[in-house]
């Protein structure tokens, strides 16, 4: 969300407060979104940040969120469009538009509206997301609490109210007049302003969206200084426009991927108006306590779970093809003992969230440098049960499996999810230690499991204060011997964007530590069964194959690997 920079400076009268407005960007400068918190006077690293992912299964109805009352809101005409280098800001004629009701604590006066979008390849760019799904664009209508000066509004927890509208793309031929007119006037360079000489209004742009259906939460501005002063209203129904008009925003303005990634909810509540449907039709699970169990994941909205490149798989070692390109990996900061930021109960697993832009993996035939973002685990019901890992080897499973997830460093996460090799996941089997001898890495796992009692509730988060590195968790497992194939995420939406590496040698873990995962979280059998291979080739690193290797097999594998992994 963008408040006019000049107005902010004049209202606050403090130059240092405006420093954050001068030196930030979405891409291509020192202070990208992950570093906005380092800007002078910034609130971007605080606990009430926006945007967020709205998980509808965790939203409750608030009977106080009744209909809005709009005064002169839709009659005012758009006056001008300005490209300010971060978005296109639209101002309106007059200053009499107001809004109240809808559970707002007071009356708010309209200031302006603006947009967020992705890039010219039609990758999505809304700021908020719904159950992890990001729309192509988002429109924000910014209002300020009546009776307050701007600095008073920014100092109040509800001084600003923003109405957020998702914008969805359609393929039909309806090139609506309002949106066609708006896109024809988009300014093509930073600082450029165009005048609107017509009767274009906000009402024309919103169209027939049902304004009684919306979500509500307390958040912040979504651009520096990220002031935590916003009452957010995100409408349930998207505005639908032709996708060719959506393309005009990045093409004409030369601004791409102008959205902030979603932020942690940090125990905040998201509620919905009584008219908003909250049927948990989009909730998924592994067993039988939700609407969509594993076999029904393909029926989820925007799901890829019925694709031909799904994971996990059974690894048939007799059919695996050796590949000389699968050499050693290069790990950066895997030995850093202060790299784990927090542990999260996702509602499906336990996830370790890493500090951003520090841990990397490359080599191993990946072809790109990947930034490691998180790791999580899958398990069954007992350490003595061979069912719990997601991958199997010759139809044999393991009690647990560790996944270390990385995204291509040159891509945003949204783009990585739509790119065949956008993600790289390292999979490690975990088995019960059957010996009395001490096993490498056990102390690190003891430290990890001590945090489980603090995240028993869904979406609960605990900050990590003790020292644990990824290397500590992996111990002395052989990392030169592994399998490689092209696959997908193993949870919805099952995006087919993953280069999978599954290591042959398992991590060994004491049974009592393994049992802490199902016992402390209450989750059992949190794994997806193997999916059909559908003609895909599974490769193995050269160290797994006895010497000598026949030349024609080597050449064939090299050709096949090049075709599959260097797109």
ZABA-764103 format. One record per residue (C-alpha): residue number from 1; z, x, y. Coordinates in steps of 0.1 Angstrom, whole numbers, plus 5000, padded with zeros to 4 digits. Layout:
BEGIN
[NUM; [Z; X; Y]]
...
//
This chain:
BEGIN
[1; [5000; 5000; 5000]]
[2; [4991; 5014; 5034]]
[3; [5008; 5006; 5067]]
[4; [4988; 5019; 5098]]
[5; [4998; 5055; 5103]]
[6; [4997; 5055; 5141]]
[7; [5017; 5023; 5143]]
[8; [5043; 5038; 5121]]
[9; [5046; 5069; 5142]]
[10; [5049; 5050; 5175]]
[11; [5074; 5025; 5161]]
[12; [5097; 5051; 5146]]
[13; [5092; 5076; 5174]]
[14; [5100; 5105; 5150]]
[15; [5072; 5129; 5143]]
[16; [5088; 5144; 5112]]
[17; [5089; 5110; 5096]]
[18; [5051; 5108; 5099]]
[19; [5045; 5142; 5083]]
[20; [5040; 5127; 5049]]
[21; [5011; 5106; 5063]]
[22; [4991; 5136; 5073]]
[23; [4990; 5158; 5042]]
[24; [4987; 5136; 5011]]
[25; [4958; 5125; 4990]]
[26; [4950; 5109; 4956]]
[27; [4929; 5139; 4944]]
[28; [4918; 5172; 4958]]
[29; [4948; 5184; 4978]]
[30; [4982; 5200; 4974]]
[31; [5001; 5167; 4976]]
[32; [4986; 5144; 4949]]
[33; [5007; 5115; 4937]]
[34; [5028; 5137; 4913]]
[35; [5038; 5158; 4944]]
[36; [5043; 5130; 4970]]
[37; [5080; 5134; 4965]]
[38; [5079; 5169; 4979]]
[39; [5066; 5157; 5013]]
[40; [5090; 5157; 5043]]
[41; [5109; 5125; 5047]]
[42; [5095; 5111; 5014]]
[43; [5111; 5085; 4992]]
[44; [5084; 5088; 4966]]
[45; [5108; 5102; 4940]]
[46; [5134; 5075; 4943]]
[47; [5142; 5047; 4918]]
[48; [5126; 5016; 4933]]
[49; [5090; 5027; 4934]]
[50; [5057; 5008; 4932]]
[51; [5034; 5001; 4916]]
[52; [5047; 4992; 4881]]
[53; [5033; 4980; 4848]]
[54; [5043; 4944; 4843]]
[55; [5053; 4939; 4807]]
[56; [5051; 4901; 4804]]
[57; [5073; 4899; 4773]]
[58; [5101; 4911; 4794]]
[59; [5095; 4888; 4824]]
[60; [5117; 4857; 4829]]
[61; [5111; 4826; 4849]]
[62; [5129; 4823; 4883]]
[63; [5132; 4786; 4893]]
[64; [5136; 4797; 4929]]
[65; [5101; 4810; 4931]]
[66; [5086; 4778; 4944]]
[67; [5053; 4774; 4963]]
[68; [5045; 4794; 4994]]
[69; [5039; 4779; 5028]]
[70; [5010; 4794; 5047]]
[71; [5008; 4789; 5085]]
[72; [4974; 4798; 5101]]
[73; [4971; 4822; 5072]]
[74; [4936; 4813; 5060]]
[75; [4920; 4803; 5093]]
[76; [4921; 4837; 5109]]
[77; [4888; 4856; 5107]]
[78; [4884; 4893; 5097]]
[79; [4880; 4913; 5129]]
[80; [4871; 4948; 5116]]
[81; [4870; 4972; 5086]]
[82; [4883; 5008; 5089]]
[83; [4878; 5037; 5065]]
[84; [4910; 5057; 5071]]
[85; [4904; 5083; 5044]]
[86; [4927; 5066; 5019]]
[87; [4914; 5030; 5017]]
[88; [4895; 5004; 5037]]
[89; [4919; 4985; 5060]]
[90; [4909; 4951; 5073]]
[91; [4924; 4937; 5105]]
[92; [4923; 4901; 5116]]
[93; [4918; 4883; 5149]]
[94; [4950; 4870; 5165]]
[95; [4986; 4874; 5153]]
[96; [4998; 4840; 5145]]
[97; [4994; 4840; 5106]]
[98; [5027; 4836; 5088]]
[99; [5041; 4830; 5053]]
[100; [5074; 4817; 5039]]
[101; [5087; 4800; 5008]]
[102; [5078; 4815; 4974]]
[103; [5114; 4827; 4971]]
[104; [5110; 4849; 5002]]
[105; [5141; 4854; 5024]]
[106; [5126; 4845; 5057]]
[107; [5092; 4842; 5074]]
[108; [5067; 4870; 5074]]
[109; [5039; 4878; 5099]]
[110; [5006; 4890; 5086]]
[111; [4996; 4926; 5095]]
[112; [4965; 4935; 5076]]
[113; [4950; 4937; 5041]]
[114; [4934; 4966; 5022]]
[115; [4921; 4976; 4987]]
[116; [4926; 5000; 4958]]
[117; [4898; 5009; 4934]]
[118; [4886; 5034; 4908]]
[119; [4853; 5053; 4907]]
[120; [4816; 5048; 4905]]
[121; [4817; 5048; 4867]]
[122; [4835; 5014; 4868]]
[123; [4868; 5029; 4857]]
[124; [4896; 5006; 4867]]
[125; [4916; 5012; 4899]]
[126; [4942; 4985; 4904]]
[127; [4976; 4998; 4912]]
[128; [4997; 4974; 4892]]
[129; [4989; 4968; 4856]]
[130; [4997; 4940; 4831]]
[131; [5009; 4951; 4797]]
[132; [4992; 4985; 4803]]
[133; [4959; 4968; 4813]]
[134; [4945; 4979; 4847]]
[135; [4920; 4958; 4866]]
[136; [4890; 4972; 4884]]
[137; [4905; 4967; 4919]]
[138; [4935; 4953; 4937]]
[139; [4938; 4937; 4972]]
[140; [4971; 4940; 4992]]
[141; [4979; 4916; 5020]]
[142; [5007; 4932; 5041]]
[143; [5032; 4911; 5060]]
[144; [5063; 4921; 5081]]
[145; [5095; 4901; 5084]]
[146; [5095; 4880; 5115]]
[147; [5120; 4890; 5142]]
[148; [5122; 4927; 5131]]
[149; [5106; 4957; 5146]]
[150; [5086; 4978; 5122]]
[151; [5113; 5005; 5119]]
[152; [5139; 4978; 5113]]
[153; [5116; 4963; 5086]]
[154; [5112; 4996; 5069]]
[155; [5150; 5001; 5069]]
[156; [5155; 4967; 5052]]
[157; [5152; 4962; 5015]]
[158; [5130; 4932; 5021]]
[159; [5115; 4940; 5055]]
[160; [5079; 4940; 5042]]
[161; [5063; 4914; 5018]]
[162; [5031; 4923; 5001]]
[163; [5008; 4899; 4983]]
[164; [4989; 4916; 4955]]
[165; [4957; 4902; 4940]]
[166; [4940; 4917; 4910]]
[167; [4902; 4918; 4913]]
[168; [4882; 4914; 4881]]
[169; [4845; 4922; 4874]]
[170; [4821; 4896; 4861]]
[171; [4786; 4900; 4849]]
[172; [4773; 4867; 4861]]
[173; [4748; 4865; 4889]]
[174; [4771; 4850; 4915]]
[175; [4770; 4874; 4944]]
[176; [4794; 4854; 4965]]
[177; [4787; 4853; 5002]]
[178; [4822; 4864; 5014]]
[179; [4824; 4895; 4991]]
[180; [4787; 4902; 4996]]
[181; [4792; 4902; 5034]]
[182; [4824; 4923; 5031]]
[183; [4808; 4950; 5010]]
[184; [4777; 4951; 5033]]
[185; [4801; 4962; 5061]]
[186; [4821; 4988; 5042]]
[187; [4824; 5019; 5065]]
[188; [4809; 5050; 5049]]
[189; [4830; 5078; 5064]]
[190; [4866; 5086; 5073]]
[191; [4875; 5072; 5107]]
[192; [4845; 5049; 5108]]
[193; [4851; 5013; 5118]]
[194; [4828; 4983; 5115]]
[195; [4831; 4950; 5134]]
[196; [4828; 4917; 5116]]
[197; [4807; 4892; 5136]]
[198; [4812; 4862; 5114]]
[199; [4838; 4837; 5102]]
[200; [4848; 4857; 5071]]
[201; [4885; 4849; 5063]]
[202; [4911; 4858; 5037]]
[203; [4907; 4823; 5022]]
[204; [4870; 4830; 5016]]
[205; [4879; 4862; 4997]]
[206; [4908; 4847; 4976]]
[207; [4886; 4817; 4966]]
[208; [4902; 4794; 4940]]
[209; [4930; 4816; 4927]]
[210; [4961; 4796; 4919]]
[211; [4987; 4807; 4944]]
[212; [5016; 4790; 4925]]
[213; [5014; 4815; 4897]]
[214; [5029; 4849; 4905]]
[215; [5052; 4877; 4895]]
[216; [5080; 4890; 4918]]
[217; [5100; 4923; 4920]]
[218; [5115; 4946; 4945]]
[219; [5096; 4978; 4952]]
[220; [5081; 5002; 4977]]
[221; [5051; 5011; 4997]]
[222; [5026; 5027; 4973]]
[223; [5016; 5055; 4997]]
[224; [5038; 5081; 5014]]
[225; [5065; 5078; 5026]]
[226; [5069; 5053; 4997]]
[227; [5096; 5035; 5017]]
[228; [5116; 5011; 4994]]
[229; [5114; 4981; 5017]]
[230; [5089; 4958; 4999]]
[231; [5092; 4924; 4983]]
[232; [5062; 4924; 4959]]
[233; [5043; 4893; 4949]]
[234; [5016; 4900; 4923]]
[235; [4995; 4869; 4915]]
[236; [4988; 4860; 4879]]
[237; [4951; 4850; 4883]]
[238; [4926; 4877; 4894]]
[239; [4899; 4872; 4920]]
[240; [4866; 4874; 4901]]
[241; [4835; 4890; 4917]]
[242; [4803; 4905; 4904]]
[243; [4807; 4940; 4892]]
[244; [4778; 4952; 4913]]
[245; [4799; 4943; 4944]]
[246; [4828; 4963; 4930]]
[247; [4806; 4993; 4927]]
[248; [4799; 4992; 4964]]
[249; [4835; 5002; 4973]]
[250; [4835; 5037; 4959]]
[251; [4797; 5042; 4965]]
[252; [4797; 5033; 5002]]
[253; [4831; 5046; 5013]]
[254; [4829; 5078; 4992]]
[255; [4865; 5072; 4982]]
[256; [4872; 5072; 4945]]
[257; [4903; 5066; 4923]]
[258; [4924; 5056; 4953]]
[259; [4954; 5042; 4935]]
[260; [4989; 5055; 4927]]
[261; [4999; 5056; 4889]]
[262; [5025; 5031; 4878]]
[263; [5061; 5041; 4883]]
[264; [5092; 5037; 4861]]
[265; [5109; 5003; 4864]]
[266; [5144; 5019; 4863]]
[267; [5163; 4988; 4852]]
[268; [5146; 4965; 4878]]
[269; [5139; 4929; 4868]]
[270; [5105; 4913; 4871]]
[271; [5105; 4876; 4874]]
[272; [5078; 4849; 4876]]
[273; [5073; 4816; 4893]]
[274; [5078; 4785; 4871]]
[275; [5041; 4778; 4871]]
[276; [5033; 4812; 4856]]
[277; [5026; 4812; 4818]]
[278; [5050; 4834; 4800]]
[279; [5040; 4827; 4764]]
[280; [5043; 4860; 4746]]
[281; [5008; 4858; 4734]]
[282; [5002; 4895; 4743]]
[283; [5034; 4909; 4727]]
[284; [5028; 4931; 4696]]
[285; [5051; 4946; 4670]]
[286; [5050; 4962; 4636]]
[287; [5067; 4935; 4615]]
[288; [5072; 4898; 4618]]
[289; [5093; 4892; 4650]]
[290; [5064; 4887; 4674]]
[291; [5031; 4869; 4679]]
[292; [5009; 4898; 4670]]
[293; [5018; 4919; 4640]]
[294; [4997; 4949; 4629]]
[295; [4969; 4929; 4612]]
[296; [4965; 4908; 4644]]
[297; [4963; 4936; 4669]]
[298; [4925; 4932; 4671]]
[299; [4931; 4898; 4686]]
[300; [4950; 4911; 4716]]
[301; [4933; 4909; 4750]]
[302; [4912; 4940; 4758]]
[303; [4920; 4954; 4723]]
[304; [4900; 4982; 4706]]
[305; [4921; 4978; 4674]]
[306; [4891; 4966; 4654]]
[307; [4869; 4996; 4663]]
[308; [4852; 5019; 4639]]
[309; [4872; 5050; 4650]]
[310; [4907; 5039; 4644]]
[311; [4938; 5059; 4636]]
[312; [4958; 5068; 4616]]
[313; [4938; 5076; 4585]]
[314; [4944; 5089; 4550]]
[315; [4934; 5126; 4548]]
[316; [4915; 5132; 4516]]
[317; [4917; 5170; 4512]]
[318; [4889; 5172; 4487]]
[319; [4865; 5158; 4512]]
[320; [4876; 5178; 4542]]
[321; [4851; 5203; 4557]]
[322; [4861; 5237; 4568]]
[323; [4854; 5247; 4604]]
[324; [4855; 5282; 4617]]
[325; [4859; 5269; 4653]]
[326; [4894; 5255; 4645]]
[327; [4913; 5287; 4655]]
[328; [4947; 5292; 4669]]
[329; [4961; 5270; 4698]]
[330; [4973; 5283; 4731]]
[331; [5005; 5266; 4742]]
[332; [5018; 5268; 4777]]
[333; [5055; 5261; 4784]]
[334; [5061; 5248; 4748]]
[335; [5091; 5272; 4749]]
[336; [5105; 5259; 4782]]
[337; [5140; 5245; 4774]]
[338; [5141; 5224; 4806]]
[339; [5108; 5206; 4802]]
[340; [5120; 5172; 4788]]
[341; [5127; 5148; 4816]]
[342; [5141; 5118; 4798]]
[343; [5141; 5098; 4766]]
[344; [5130; 5062; 4766]]
[345; [5133; 5033; 4742]]
[346; [5098; 5018; 4744]]
[347; [5106; 4988; 4723]]
[348; [5085; 5003; 4695]]
[349; [5097; 5039; 4693]]
[350; [5116; 5067; 4710]]
[351; [5096; 5086; 4735]]
[352; [5104; 5120; 4752]]
[353; [5089; 5121; 4787]]
[354; [5079; 5156; 4799]]
[355; [5080; 5169; 4835]]
[356; [5045; 5165; 4849]]
[357; [5018; 5192; 4851]]
[358; [5037; 5220; 4834]]
[359; [5031; 5218; 4796]]
[360; [4996; 5225; 4784]]
[361; [4977; 5230; 4752]]
[362; [4942; 5245; 4747]]
[363; [4923; 5264; 4721]]
[364; [4922; 5251; 4685]]
[365; [4886; 5240; 4690]]
[366; [4896; 5214; 4716]]
[367; [4871; 5226; 4742]]
[368; [4893; 5216; 4772]]
[369; [4927; 5223; 4786]]
[370; [4950; 5193; 4780]]
[371; [4982; 5185; 4799]]
[372; [5011; 5174; 4776]]
[373; [5027; 5142; 4789]]
[374; [5050; 5129; 4762]]
[375; [5060; 5130; 4725]]
[376; [5073; 5101; 4703]]
[377; [5081; 5094; 4667]]
[378; [5073; 5070; 4639]]
[379; [5095; 5064; 4609]]
[380; [5102; 5041; 4580]]
[381; [5135; 5028; 4567]]
[382; [5149; 5057; 4548]]
[383; [5145; 5095; 4546]]
[384; [5140; 5091; 4508]]
[385; [5111; 5067; 4514]]
[386; [5076; 5082; 4516]]
[387; [5066; 5054; 4539]]
[388; [5072; 5062; 4576]]
[389; [5045; 5086; 4587]]
[390; [5013; 5071; 4601]]
[391; [4989; 5096; 4585]]
[392; [4989; 5102; 4548]]
[393; [4975; 5131; 4528]]
[394; [4958; 5122; 4495]]
[395; [4975; 5088; 4499]]
[396; [5010; 5103; 4501]]
[397; [5031; 5096; 4532]]
[398; [5062; 5112; 4547]]
[399; [5094; 5097; 4560]]
[400; [5086; 5104; 4597]]
[401; [5058; 5117; 4620]]
[402; [5060; 5134; 4654]]
[403; [5032; 5129; 4679]]
[404; [5027; 5152; 4709]]
[405; [5004; 5135; 4734]]
[406; [4982; 5153; 4759]]
[407; [4954; 5143; 4783]]
[408; [4925; 5163; 4795]]
[409; [4936; 5181; 4826]]
[410; [4904; 5173; 4845]]
[411; [4908; 5135; 4840]]
[412; [4932; 5108; 4853]]
[413; [4950; 5090; 4825]]
[414; [4929; 5059; 4831]]
[415; [4897; 5078; 4827]]
[416; [4910; 5097; 4797]]
[417; [4917; 5064; 4779]]
[418; [4880; 5056; 4782]]
[419; [4867; 5090; 4772]]
[420; [4860; 5099; 4735]]
[421; [4880; 5132; 4738]]
[422; [4902; 5122; 4768]]
[423; [4934; 5126; 4748]]
[424; [4946; 5152; 4723]]
[425; [4974; 5144; 4699]]
[426; [4992; 5169; 4677]]
[427; [5007; 5152; 4647]]
[428; [5035; 5168; 4626]]
[429; [5049; 5153; 4594]]
[430; [5086; 5153; 4590]]
[431; [5103; 5154; 4556]]
[432; [5139; 5156; 4544]]
[433; [5154; 5190; 4539]]
[434; [5160; 5193; 4502]]
[435; [5178; 5227; 4503]]
[436; [5212; 5238; 4513]]
[437; [5197; 5267; 4534]]
[438; [5197; 5263; 4572]]
[439; [5164; 5251; 4586]]
[440; [5148; 5263; 4619]]
[441; [5150; 5238; 4647]]
[442; [5179; 5217; 4634]]
[443; [5201; 5223; 4664]]
[444; [5174; 5210; 4687]]
[445; [5171; 5178; 4666]]
[446; [5209; 5174; 4667]]
[447; [5208; 5176; 4705]]
[448; [5179; 5151; 4707]]
[449; [5196; 5125; 4684]]
[450; [5228; 5126; 4705]]
[451; [5208; 5108; 4732]]
[452; [5198; 5079; 4710]]
[453; [5231; 5060; 4715]]
[454; [5223; 5058; 4752]]
[455; [5189; 5041; 4747]]
[456; [5197; 5013; 4723]]
[457; [5182; 4986; 4746]]
[458; [5145; 4981; 4752]]
[459; [5131; 5000; 4782]]
[460; [5164; 5019; 4786]]
[461; [5161; 5055; 4799]]
[462; [5184; 5085; 4797]]
[463; [5179; 5117; 4816]]
[464; [5180; 5149; 4796]]
[465; [5206; 5173; 4808]]
[466; [5207; 5196; 4778]]
[467; [5182; 5223; 4769]]
[468; [5155; 5214; 4744]]
[469; [5120; 5229; 4741]]
[470; [5091; 5216; 4721]]
[471; [5091; 5249; 4702]]
[472; [5127; 5243; 4693]]
[473; [5118; 5209; 4677]]
[474; [5088; 5224; 4658]]
[475; [5108; 5253; 4644]]
[476; [5088; 5278; 4624]]
[477; [5062; 5253; 4611]]
[478; [5028; 5270; 4604]]
[479; [5006; 5259; 4633]]
[480; [4974; 5276; 4621]]
[481; [4968; 5252; 4592]]
[482; [4957; 5218; 4603]]
[483; [4932; 5189; 4600]]
[484; [4910; 5176; 4628]]
[485; [4892; 5143; 4633]]
[486; [4881; 5119; 4660]]
[487; [4903; 5088; 4663]]
[488; [4923; 5064; 4684]]
[489; [4958; 5056; 4697]]
[490; [4978; 5041; 4669]]
[491; [4994; 5014; 4690]]
[492; [4977; 4987; 4711]]
[493; [4953; 4988; 4728]]
[494; [4942; 5014; 4702]]
[495; [4918; 5032; 4727]]
[496; [4893; 5053; 4708]]
[497; [4899; 5083; 4730]]
[498; [4918; 5108; 4707]]
[499; [4910; 5141; 4692]]
[500; [4935; 5143; 4664]]
[501; [4952; 5174; 4650]]
[502; [4974; 5168; 4620]]
[503; [4993; 5199; 4608]]
[504; [4996; 5205; 4571]]
[505; [5031; 5219; 4569]]
[506; [5059; 5194; 4577]]
[507; [5089; 5198; 4598]]
[508; [5121; 5197; 4577]]
[509; [5150; 5177; 4590]]
[510; [5184; 5168; 4576]]
[511; [5186; 5132; 4562]]
[512; [5216; 5122; 4583]]
[513; [5196; 5131; 4615]]
[514; [5166; 5112; 4602]]
[515; [5187; 5081; 4596]]
[516; [5199; 5081; 4632]]
[517; [5165; 5069; 4644]]
[518; [5165; 5036; 4625]]
[519; [5202; 5032; 4627]]
[520; [5206; 5038; 4665]]
[521; [5175; 5020; 4677]]
[522; [5175; 4991; 4652]]
[523; [5138; 4997; 4645]]
[524; [5125; 5002; 4610]]
[525; [5090; 5008; 4596]]
[526; [5075; 5016; 4630]]
[527; [5042; 5029; 4618]]
[528; [5006; 5016; 4615]]
[529; [4990; 5018; 4581]]
[530; [4959; 5041; 4575]]
[531; [4927; 5026; 4588]]
[532; [4892; 5029; 4573]]
[533; [4875; 5063; 4578]]
[534; [4841; 5046; 4585]]
[535; [4820; 5077; 4577]]
[536; [4839; 5101; 4600]]
[537; [4843; 5137; 4589]]
[538; [4877; 5153; 4586]]
[539; [4877; 5190; 4593]]
[540; [4902; 5217; 4583]]
[541; [4910; 5250; 4600]]
[542; [4896; 5280; 4582]]
[543; [4931; 5292; 4571]]
[544; [4934; 5263; 4547]]
[545; [4904; 5272; 4526]]
[546; [4903; 5300; 4500]]
[547; [4879; 5329; 4507]]
[548; [4850; 5333; 4504]]
[549; [4835; 5302; 4521]]
[550; [4799; 5296; 4513]]
[551; [4776; 5303; 4542]]
[552; [4757; 5269; 4541]]
[553; [4790; 5250; 4542]]
[554; [4801; 5270; 4572]]
[555; [4769; 5264; 4591]]
[556; [4769; 5227; 4583]]
[557; [4805; 5224; 4596]]
[558; [4797; 5243; 4627]]
[559; [4768; 5220; 4635]]
[560; [4788; 5189; 4627]]
[561; [4818; 5200; 4648]]
[562; [4795; 5208; 4678]]
[563; [4780; 5174; 4676]]
[564; [4813; 5156; 4675]]
[565; [4835; 5175; 4698]]
[566; [4814; 5188; 4726]]
[567; [4800; 5156; 4741]]
//
